[in-house]
Amino acid sequence: MRVSGAVRLSILALIVIVLIVVAYHELDIKMEGNIHNVISRVSVFGKKEIPASQAKVVRNKCNLSVLCASGHLAFRLLSGAASIVGPKICLEDDILMSSVKNNVGRGFNIALVDGSTGKVKDTKVIDMWGGDVKDLITFLKDIPKGILVFIATFDDGATKLNDEARELIQQLGSKSIKSLAFRDSWVFVGAKGITNTPFEKHMINKKETNKYEGWPELVEIEGCIPTVPV
C-alpha cells in the first residue's frame, strides 16, 4: 500500500520534533552540570576555587611576621601601654611575662634566657619609680655571659635610673638607655659583650605626640635570635 505524501510529511515532522526534544534534553543536562561545577568553585570563598595548600593559614611562633630558621629563637616583645596594659615577653611561642600571668609591674620587666638552649633562667620586675636602683644594679652585675636579657618598660622605667645602671645596660648593647627618660616606652634584647643590639625600640614621652594622656604609644619588636654554640 502506497503511503500518501501528506502522511510521509507528518511522519517526517514527528521525527524532527522528537530529535529537537532529545537534543534539548541533552543540552539541559549539560548546562545543569556546568552550573553545578561553577557554583562549587565559587562557593569555597565566594570568588573562585582555592587549593587547600593555599587556603591553609600558617602561624609562626609568637605570631611573628616571618618564620625563623632552624637554630634561631623566635621572640616578640611589647612595652606596656600607659599604666593600664602591661608588657608582654614571648619566646618560642611561650609567654614569659604578661598581665595574664600576673608577673609584670611598674618599671623594668626583665627575663633572662639561656642563649644556647632558650630556657628561661629568671624573670624579675624592678620598680623604677618607687623602688631602689641598687636592686637593678645588683641584678645586672650578676648576669653571666651567654644569657639573653629581655627588658620591657611599664608605666615609668627611668625615674630611679642613675649613671651606673645606665652604663651596665649599655654594656648589654643598648644605645637608647642613655637618653631613656620619664615614662618613655622602651623594649630591648641584649647580652653581655654586645656592642650594639639590633633589637631595641624607644618611644619618647612627648605631650605633642603622646597617644595616651601622659604616656607615649607602646613599642614592639620581634625577631629571630641565633642560638649561641655551647
C-alpha positions, 0 to 999 in steps of 0.5 A: 500500500502506497503511503500518501505524501501528506502522511510521509510529511507528518511522519517526517515532522514527528521525527524532527520534533522528537530529535529537537526534544532529545537534543534539548534534553541533552543540552539541559543536562549539560548546562545543569552540570556546568552550573553545578561545577561553577557554583562549587568553585565559587562557593569555597570563598565566594570568588573562585576555587582555592587549593587547600595548600593555599587556603591553609593559614600558617602561624609562626611562633609568637605570631611573628611576621616571618618564620625563623630558621632552624637554630634561631629563637623566635621572640616578640616583645611589647612595652606596656601601654600607659599604666593600664596594659602591661608588657608582654615577653614571648619566646618560642611561642611561650609567654614569659611575662604578661598581665595574664600571668600576673608577673609584670609591674611598674618599671623594668620587666626583665627575663633572662634566657639561656642563649644556647638552649632558650630556657628561661633562667629568671624573670624579675620586675624592678620598680623604677619609680618607687623602688631602689636602683641598687636592686637593678644594679645588683641584678645586672652585675650578676648576669653571666655571659651567654644569657639573653636579657629581655627588658620591657618598660611599664608605666615609668622605667627611668625615674630611679635610673642613675649613671651606673645602671645606665652604663651596665645596660649599655654594656648589654648593647643598648644605645637608647638607655642613655637618653631613656627618660620619664615614662618613655616606652622602651623594649630591648634584647641584649647580652653581655659583650654586645656592642650594639643590639639590633633589637631595641625600640624607644618611644619618647614621652612627648605631650605633642605626640603622646597617644595616651594622656601622659604616656607615649604609644607602646613599642614592639619588636620581634625577631629571630635570635641565633642560638649561641654554640655551647 
